Amino acid sequence: MSQAQYVVCLREGRVLHSGAIAEVYANPPTVEVMECLGPGNWLTPQEAELWLDTTIRESRCFRPEQIAVEPAHISHIVVRESTFLGSIAEVEVRDVNAAAAYRFVHRPSGPHLQPGSPVSIRLRTE
């Protein structure tokens, strides 16, 4: 991607989407296009409200570098499973109040998150 200015995303011989690489990476129109350019978190408006306390109008992608999953002293969100993958990590969390679960791909900012640990999830502003 460092060399590209334009991208054409293909799946099984058909064009899914094309456009400027930075725009398609940041704002893929579908989950399929998102996955063509690497891992991401596709959230519906309801999921964004629940997990990120953020309002969005339509389902969209949040890339790993946009998501912060951090230890918290007290939280209704707890880690079910966490996997370190190098420059990114994958964490499955559970909201004990809503009885819902989600798997986030994020950039770890500290020690490995342990199952059962309370966490907060937010959008990075950096």
C-alpha positions as CSV (number, residue, x, y, z in Angstrom):
1,M,0.0,0.0,0.0
2,S,2.9,2.4,0.5
3,Q,3.5,2.5,-3.3
4,A,-0.1,2.6,-4.4
5,Q,-2.2,5.7,-5.1
6,Y,-5.2,3.8,-6.5
7,V,-6.6,0.4,-5.6
8,V,-9.0,-2.1,-7.2
9,C,-10.5,-4.6,-4.8
10,L,-11.4,-8.0,-6.4
11,R,-13.1,-11.0,-5.0
12,E,-13.5,-14.2,-7.1
13,G,-12.8,-12.3,-10.3
14,R,-15.3,-9.4,-9.8
15,V,-14.5,-5.8,-8.9
16,L,-15.9,-5.0,-5.5
17,H,-14.7,-1.4,-5.4
18,S,-12.0,1.0,-6.7
19,G,-10.7,4.3,-5.6
20,A,-7.9,6.3,-4.0
21,I,-6.0,3.9,-1.6
22,A,-6.2,6.3,1.4
23,E,-9.9,6.9,1.0
24,V,-10.8,3.2,0.5
25,Y,-8.6,2.1,3.5
26,A,-10.2,4.7,5.8
27,N,-13.8,4.4,4.5
28,P,-14.4,1.1,2.8
29,P,-18.1,0.8,1.7
30,T,-18.5,-2.8,2.7
31,V,-17.1,-5.5,5.0
32,E,-15.7,-7.3,1.9
33,V,-13.8,-4.2,0.7
34,M,-12.6,-3.6,4.3
35,E,-11.1,-7.1,4.4
36,C,-9.3,-6.6,1.1
37,L,-7.1,-3.9,2.7
38,G,-6.5,-5.6,6.1
39,P,-8.2,-6.2,9.4
40,G,-10.8,-3.9,10.7
41,N,-13.9,-3.6,12.9
42,W,-17.2,-3.3,11.1
43,L,-19.8,-1.8,13.4
44,T,-23.5,-1.1,13.1
45,P,-24.8,2.1,14.6
46,Q,-26.2,0.0,17.6
47,E,-22.8,-1.7,18.1
48,A,-20.9,1.7,17.9
49,E,-23.2,3.1,20.6
50,L,-22.9,0.0,22.8
51,W,-19.1,-0.6,22.5
52,L,-17.6,2.8,21.7
53,D,-20.3,5.2,23.2
54,T,-20.2,6.8,19.7
55,T,-23.1,7.7,17.4
56,I,-22.8,6.8,13.7
57,R,-25.5,7.0,11.0
58,E,-24.6,3.8,9.1
59,S,-22.4,0.8,9.5
60,R,-18.8,1.5,9.0
61,C,-15.2,0.4,9.5
62,F,-12.9,1.3,12.4
63,R,-9.3,0.2,11.7
64,P,-7.2,-1.3,14.5
65,E,-5.2,2.0,14.9
66,Q,-8.5,3.8,15.7
67,I,-9.5,1.5,18.6
68,A,-8.1,1.6,22.1
69,V,-8.9,-1.3,24.5
70,E,-7.5,-0.5,27.9
71,P,-7.6,-2.0,31.4
72,A,-10.2,-0.4,33.6
73,H,-10.8,-0.6,37.4
74,I,-14.5,-1.0,37.0
75,S,-16.4,-1.7,33.8
76,H,-19.4,-3.7,32.5
77,I,-17.1,-4.8,29.6
78,V,-14.8,-7.8,30.3
79,V,-12.3,-9.7,28.3
80,R,-13.4,-13.2,27.2
81,E,-10.3,-13.9,25.1
82,S,-7.2,-12.0,23.9
83,T,-4.7,-12.9,21.3
84,F,-1.5,-11.0,20.5
85,L,-0.7,-10.9,16.8
86,G,2.3,-8.7,16.6
87,S,1.5,-5.1,15.7
88,I,-2.1,-5.7,16.4
89,A,-4.1,-7.8,18.9
90,E,-7.6,-9.4,18.8
91,V,-9.8,-9.3,21.9
92,E,-13.2,-10.7,22.4
93,V,-15.2,-8.7,24.9
94,R,-18.5,-9.2,26.7
95,D,-20.9,-6.6,28.0
96,V,-22.3,-8.1,31.1
97,N,-25.2,-5.8,31.2
98,A,-26.3,-6.3,27.6
99,A,-25.3,-9.9,27.3
100,A,-23.5,-9.1,24.1
101,A,-20.1,-10.0,22.8
102,Y,-17.8,-8.5,20.1
103,R,-14.3,-9.3,18.7
104,F,-12.2,-6.2,18.2
105,V,-8.9,-5.9,16.3
106,H,-6.8,-3.1,17.9
107,R,-3.3,-1.8,18.5
108,P,-2.2,-2.9,21.9
109,S,-1.0,-0.1,24.1
110,G,0.2,-2.1,27.1
111,P,0.4,-5.5,28.6
112,H,-1.6,-8.5,27.2
113,L,-5.3,-8.3,28.4
114,Q,-6.3,-11.3,30.5
115,P,-9.6,-13.1,30.4
116,G,-12.0,-11.7,33.0
117,S,-10.3,-8.3,33.1
118,P,-12.6,-5.3,33.0
119,V,-11.7,-3.0,30.1
120,S,-12.8,0.3,28.4
121,I,-13.0,0.6,24.7
122,R,-12.8,4.0,23.0
123,L,-11.8,5.6,19.7
124,R,-8.3,7.0,19.7
125,T,-8.1,10.7,19.1
126,E,-4.4,10.8,18.2
